[in-house]
Amino acid sequence: MKILITGASGFVGGHIAHMAAQLPDMTVLCGRRDGATGSVHLDLLDRPSVMQALQDVEAVIHCAVGNRQVTVDGTRMLLECARQCGVRRVVHISSIAVYGAAQGRVTEATPCIAPTGRGYAAWKVAAEDLCLQARGLEVVRLRPTIVYSPDSPLWVEGLVRRIRSGWWGTFGAAGEGTCNPVHVADVARAALAAVHVPQAAGMAFNINGADTLSWNDWFRQVALAAGEPPLVPVAAMRLKLWRLAALPFRVIRRVAPRYCPSWVGMVPADSEMALFGLHATYPVTLAQTVLGWTPQVSLQEGMRAITAHYARPAQGNVEGNIVR
């Protein structure tokens, strides 16, 4: 089977491509906008580029994301071209962000937010709506939770930079929401399973790990795994003043980033604080039943891989990945 992976230069797409390349029955095309060596040129906003990349492809795993134009219009272009090229199935990597601020037990039947708002979550909902409207294609939507591994640019590498800045800590009641980590290797397995299972067509699936913890505990565990001292609690008033002080600098950063002090980038954004206080879990019963998928990498194993990664120099994009 020949498959195309969009966004193959990204974190999730790169790991999926790496795992798929190990399978003897798959020919993997890595779609990249830069057309780097070993990949195929793919610009989701350029129809000839998309049509060329889809020649003789049976399935697509769509990981590419960017601004609204790339995330929404690029998905529209991909779906239209995939239908014209006779692609059988598209697996769209979405996100639990589509559920917005829903709390408690959030299943695939939980309503998504409106697709007309601003920001990543609304873009992902709009892209999913396009998937639902697609005709002549089998489309599967996967909604991963907090995707991590040692090379995660947001939830590990980015967090470690914040911790090492000396500004980050735990946030008391504001950080006691539920963190739902899922290892990127488990997301890759889910994506590859979704390529094959006939009855998955048209469905959406939560993809979550087996373990949950508070966000404060996630910060503590990542700090420990990275060899950093125990985190200091940030008092609620200090956090409030810190975030207020950052507001004017964030405006400055848009027009003159060189004049913006580095600590501003360490301040949690409103969207992050909302996430850190959200009490929600995302059961994967449907993925287990239909896809035959279950998470295999425990949080303990994932943290051991992060510890090993930070105990030696980084070596490439998939350092510390757990693949069985």
C-alpha positions as CSV (number, residue, x, y, z in Angstrom):
1,M,0.0,0.0,0.0
2,K,1.2,3.5,-0.9
3,I,0.4,6.1,1.7
4,L,1.0,9.9,1.8
5,I,1.7,11.6,5.1
6,T,1.1,15.4,5.1
7,G,3.1,17.5,7.5
8,A,5.8,14.8,7.7
9,S,8.3,17.3,8.8
10,G,6.3,18.0,12.0
11,F,6.3,16.2,15.3
12,V,3.3,13.9,14.9
13,G,3.7,13.4,11.2
14,G,7.4,12.6,11.5
15,H,6.7,9.9,14.1
16,I,3.9,8.4,12.0
17,A,6.2,8.4,8.9
18,H,9.0,6.7,10.9
19,M,6.7,4.0,12.2
20,A,5.0,3.4,8.8
21,A,8.4,3.0,7.1
22,Q,9.1,0.0,9.3
23,L,6.1,-1.9,7.9
24,P,6.9,-4.2,5.0
25,D,3.6,-3.7,3.3
26,M,3.7,0.1,3.1
27,T,5.4,2.5,0.7
28,V,5.5,5.8,2.5
29,L,5.6,9.2,0.9
30,C,6.5,12.0,3.2
31,G,4.8,15.2,2.1
32,R,6.8,18.4,2.9
33,R,6.3,21.9,1.7
34,D,10.1,22.3,1.3
35,G,10.4,19.1,-0.8
36,A,13.5,18.1,1.1
37,T,15.6,15.1,0.1
38,G,13.7,11.9,0.8
39,S,10.3,13.6,0.6
40,V,7.7,14.7,-2.0
41,H,7.0,18.4,-2.5
42,L,3.5,19.1,-1.1
43,D,2.0,22.6,-0.6
44,L,-1.6,22.2,0.5
45,L,-2.5,25.5,-1.0
46,D,-1.2,24.6,-4.5
47,R,-3.4,22.3,-6.4
48,P,-0.8,21.0,-8.9
49,S,1.5,20.1,-6.0
50,V,-1.3,18.2,-4.2
51,M,-2.4,16.4,-7.3
52,Q,1.1,15.3,-8.1
53,A,1.8,14.1,-4.6
54,L,-1.4,12.0,-4.6
55,Q,-0.7,10.0,-7.8
56,D,-1.2,6.2,-7.1
57,V,-1.8,6.8,-3.4
58,E,-4.3,4.6,-1.7
59,A,-4.5,6.4,1.7
60,V,-3.5,9.7,3.3
61,I,-2.7,10.5,6.9
62,H,-3.3,14.2,7.2
63,C,-1.1,15.7,9.9
64,A,-0.3,19.1,8.4
65,V,-1.4,22.1,10.4
66,G,-0.6,25.8,10.3
67,N,-2.7,29.0,10.2
68,R,-6.4,29.0,9.4
69,Q,-5.7,29.0,5.6
70,V,-3.4,25.9,5.8
71,T,-5.5,24.1,8.4
72,V,-8.9,24.7,6.8
73,D,-8.4,25.6,3.1
74,G,-5.5,23.2,2.9
75,T,-7.7,20.4,4.2
76,R,-10.4,21.3,1.6
77,M,-7.8,21.2,-1.2
78,L,-6.5,17.8,0.0
79,L,-10.0,16.3,0.2
80,E,-11.0,17.5,-3.2
81,C,-7.8,16.3,-4.9
82,A,-7.8,13.0,-3.0
83,R,-11.3,12.3,-4.4
84,Q,-10.2,13.2,-8.0
85,C,-7.1,11.0,-7.7
86,G,-9.0,8.0,-6.5
87,V,-7.6,7.9,-2.9
88,R,-9.5,5.4,-0.9
89,R,-9.1,6.8,2.7
90,V,-8.0,9.9,4.4
91,V,-7.1,9.8,8.2
92,H,-7.4,13.3,9.5
93,I,-5.4,14.1,12.7
94,S,-7.6,16.4,14.6
95,S,-7.5,17.3,18.3
96,I,-9.5,17.2,21.6
97,A,-9.4,21.0,21.2
98,V,-12.6,20.6,19.1
99,Y,-14.5,20.0,22.4
100,G,-13.6,23.4,23.8
101,A,-14.2,23.8,27.5
102,A,-16.3,20.6,27.9
103,Q,-15.7,19.0,31.3
104,G,-16.2,15.6,32.8
105,R,-16.3,12.5,30.7
106,V,-16.0,13.8,27.1
107,T,-16.9,11.2,24.4
108,E,-17.0,11.4,20.7
109,A,-20.7,12.3,21.0
110,T,-19.9,15.5,23.0
111,P,-20.7,18.5,20.8
112,C,-17.8,20.4,19.2
113,I,-17.5,24.1,19.5
114,A,-18.5,26.4,16.6
115,P,-16.1,26.4,13.6
116,T,-16.5,30.2,13.1
117,G,-14.4,31.3,16.0
118,R,-10.7,32.4,16.1
119,G,-7.8,30.1,16.9
120,Y,-6.6,26.5,16.6
121,A,-9.7,24.8,18.1
122,A,-12.2,26.5,15.7
123,W,-9.9,25.8,12.7
124,K,-9.8,22.1,13.7
125,V,-13.6,22.0,13.9
126,A,-13.9,23.6,10.5
127,A,-11.5,21.1,9.0
128,E,-13.5,18.2,10.6
129,D,-16.7,19.7,9.1
130,L,-15.0,19.5,5.7
131,C,-14.2,15.8,6.4
132,L,-17.8,15.1,7.2
133,Q,-19.0,16.8,4.0
134,A,-16.5,14.9,1.8
135,R,-18.0,12.6,-0.8
136,G,-16.4,9.7,-2.7
137,L,-13.8,9.2,0.1
138,E,-13.6,7.3,3.4
139,V,-12.6,9.8,6.0
140,V,-11.6,8.9,9.6
141,R,-11.0,11.6,12.2
142,L,-8.6,11.0,15.2
143,R,-8.7,13.4,18.2
144,P,-5.5,12.9,20.2
145,T,-5.2,14.4,23.7
146,I,-1.8,15.8,25.0
147,V,0.7,14.2,22.6
148,Y,4.2,13.9,24.0
149,S,7.5,12.1,23.8
150,P,11.0,13.4,24.5
151,D,11.1,15.5,21.3
152,S,7.6,17.0,21.8
153,P,8.1,20.7,20.9
154,L,5.3,21.9,23.1
155,W,4.7,19.6,26.1
156,V,8.3,18.5,26.8
157,E,11.0,20.6,25.0
158,G,9.0,23.8,25.3
159,L,8.0,23.1,28.9
160,V,11.6,22.3,29.8
161,R,12.7,25.6,28.4
162,R,10.1,27.4,30.5
163,I,11.1,25.5,33.6
164,R,14.8,26.2,33.1
165,S,14.0,29.9,32.7
166,G,13.3,30.1,36.4
167,W,9.9,31.6,35.8
168,W,7.8,28.4,35.7
169,G,6.4,26.5,38.6
170,T,3.2,24.9,39.8
171,F,0.0,27.0,39.8
172,G,-2.0,25.9,42.8
173,A,-5.7,25.4,42.2
174,A,-5.3,27.0,38.7
175,G,-3.1,24.0,37.7
176,E,-5.2,21.2,39.2
177,G,-7.1,20.4,36.0
178,T,-6.7,17.0,34.3
179,C,-3.7,16.4,32.1
180,N,-4.4,13.6,29.6
181,P,-1.0,12.6,28.1
182,V,-0.8,10.1,25.1
183,H,2.6,9.0,23.8
184,V,3.2,9.9,20.1
185,A,4.0,6.2,19.4
186,D,0.4,5.4,20.4
187,V,-1.0,8.1,18.2
188,A,1.1,6.7,15.3
189,R,-0.4,3.2,15.9
190,A,-3.9,4.6,16.0
191,A,-3.3,6.4,12.7
192,L,-2.0,3.3,11.0
193,A,-4.9,1.2,12.4
194,A,-7.3,3.8,11.0
195,V,-5.9,3.4,7.5
196,H,-7.0,-0.3,7.4
197,V,-10.3,-0.8,9.4
198,P,-13.2,-0.7,7.0
199,Q,-15.9,0.1,9.6
200,A,-14.0,3.2,10.8
201,A,-15.0,5.2,7.7
202,G,-16.9,8.4,8.7
203,M,-16.2,8.0,12.4
204,A,-14.2,10.1,14.9
205,F,-12.1,8.6,17.7
206,N,-10.6,10.0,20.9
207,I,-7.0,8.9,21.2
208,N,-5.8,9.1,24.8
209,G,-3.3,7.4,27.1
210,A,-4.1,5.1,30.0
211,D,-2.9,7.5,32.7
212,T,-4.1,10.9,33.9
213,L,-2.6,13.3,36.4
214,S,-3.0,17.0,37.3
215,W,-1.2,19.6,35.2
216,N,0.8,20.6,38.3
217,D,2.0,17.0,38.6
218,W,2.8,16.9,34.8
219,F,5.0,20.0,35.3
220,R,6.7,18.3,38.4
221,Q,7.3,15.0,36.5
222,V,8.8,16.7,33.4
223,A,11.0,18.9,35.6
224,L,12.2,15.8,37.5
225,A,12.8,13.8,34.2
226,A,14.8,16.7,32.8
227,G,17.1,16.7,35.8
228,E,15.7,20.1,37.2
229,P,15.2,21.0,40.8
230,P,11.7,20.6,42.4
231,L,9.4,23.3,41.1
232,V,8.4,26.2,43.3
233,P,4.7,27.0,43.7
234,V,3.6,30.2,42.1
235,A,1.2,32.2,44.3
236,A,-2.1,33.1,42.7
237,M,-1.5,36.8,43.1
238,R,2.0,36.6,41.7
239,L,0.7,34.7,38.7
240,K,-2.0,37.3,38.1
241,L,0.5,40.2,38.3
242,W,2.9,38.3,36.1
243,R,0.3,37.8,33.4
244,L,-0.9,41.4,33.7
245,A,2.6,42.7,33.3
246,A,3.1,40.7,30.1
247,L,0.1,42.1,28.3
248,P,1.7,45.3,26.9
249,F,4.8,43.4,26.0
250,R,2.8,40.9,23.9
251,V,1.5,43.8,21.9
252,I,5.1,45.0,21.4
253,R,6.2,41.5,20.4
254,R,3.9,41.5,17.4
255,V,5.5,44.6,15.9
256,A,9.0,44.8,17.4
257,P,9.9,41.4,18.9
258,R,13.6,42.4,19.5
259,Y,12.4,44.8,22.2
260,C,10.3,42.2,24.0
261,P,12.0,40.7,27.1
262,S,12.5,36.9,27.1
263,W,10.5,36.3,30.2
264,V,7.3,37.3,28.3
265,G,7.5,34.0,26.4
266,M,7.5,32.1,29.6
267,V,4.1,33.5,30.8
268,P,1.2,31.1,30.3
269,A,-1.4,32.3,27.8
270,D,-5.1,32.6,28.5
271,S,-5.7,29.4,26.5
272,E,-3.1,27.5,28.5
273,M,-4.5,28.6,31.8
274,A,-8.0,27.5,30.7
275,L,-6.5,24.1,29.8
276,F,-4.6,23.8,33.0
277,G,-7.8,24.3,35.0
278,L,-10.0,22.0,32.9
279,H,-11.3,18.8,34.5
280,A,-12.0,16.5,31.6
281,T,-11.2,12.9,30.6
282,Y,-11.5,11.5,27.1
283,P,-12.4,7.7,27.1
284,V,-11.1,5.6,24.2
285,T,-13.8,2.9,24.3
286,L,-14.8,3.6,20.7
287,A,-11.2,3.3,19.4
288,Q,-10.7,0.1,21.3
289,T,-13.9,-1.4,20.0
290,V,-13.7,-0.3,16.3
291,L,-10.0,0.2,15.6
292,G,-8.8,-2.6,17.9
293,W,-6.4,0.0,19.3
294,T,-5.3,0.5,22.9
295,P,-2.6,2.7,24.4
296,Q,0.6,0.7,25.0
297,V,3.0,3.3,26.4
298,S,2.4,3.9,30.1
299,L,3.2,7.3,31.6
300,Q,5.9,5.7,33.7
301,E,7.6,4.4,30.5
302,G,7.2,7.7,28.8
303,M,8.8,9.5,31.7
304,R,11.7,7.0,31.7
305,A,12.3,7.9,28.0
306,I,12.3,11.6,28.8
307,T,14.8,11.0,31.6
308,A,17.1,9.0,29.3
309,H,16.8,11.7,26.6
310,Y,17.9,14.5,28.9
311,A,20.7,12.4,30.4
312,R,22.5,12.4,27.0
313,P,22.8,14.7,24.0
314,A,19.8,14.8,21.7
315,Q,20.3,12.6,18.6
316,G,17.7,13.3,15.9
317,N,14.0,13.8,15.7
318,V,12.8,10.5,17.0
319,E,15.2,10.2,20.0
320,G,13.5,8.4,22.9
321,N,10.6,7.1,20.8
322,I,9.1,3.9,22.2
323,V,8.2,1.5,19.4
324,R,7.2,-2.1,19.9
